[in-house]
Amino acid sequence: MITYIITFFAVFLTDVLYIYFIKSIQDNKSIQAAFWSVVVTATASITVISYTEDHYALIPALFGAFFGTLIGMKIRKKYGV
C-alpha cells in the first residue's frame, strides 16, 4: 500500500514541478529551467521505479498525474507562477 501512496505523490509532485519547469523555459530562464529539470527527473525516477516493480502502481500514478496537473494549473493561475 505504501508503494501506491508514494507513487501517487511522486507523480503528483512531478506534474506540479513540471509546470514550473515549463514556465522557466517560457521565461527564457536557463539556470532555473535546468534546476527544475533535475527536480522533475528525480521525482519521475521514483515513479518509474515504483511501477516497474509493481504494475498496479500505474493506477495511482495516473491519478497522481491528473490531480498534479489540475492542482499545479490552479496554483499557477492563482499566483501567476
Residue pairs with C-beta under 8 A, 6 or more apart in sequence:
3 50
3 53
3 54
3 57
4 56
4 57
4 59
4 60
5 60
6 46
6 50
7 46
7 47
7 50
7 51
7 57
7 60
7 61
7 64
8 60
8 61
8 63
8 64
9 64
10 43
10 44
10 46
10 47
10 50
10 61
10 64
11 43
11 44
11 47
11 60
11 61
11 62
11 64
11 65
11 68
12 64
12 65
12 67
12 68
12 71
13 43
13 68
14 40
14 43
14 44
14 47
14 64
14 68
15 64
15 65
15 68
15 69
15 72
16 68
16 69
16 71
16 72
16 75
17 36
17 39
17 40
17 43
17 72
18 36
18 40
18 72
19 69
19 72
19 73
19 75
19 76
19 81
20 36
20 81
21 33
21 36
21 37
21 39
21 40
23 76
23 81
24 32
24 33
24 35
24 36
25 33
47 61
47 64
50 57
50 61
51 57
51 58
51 61
75 81
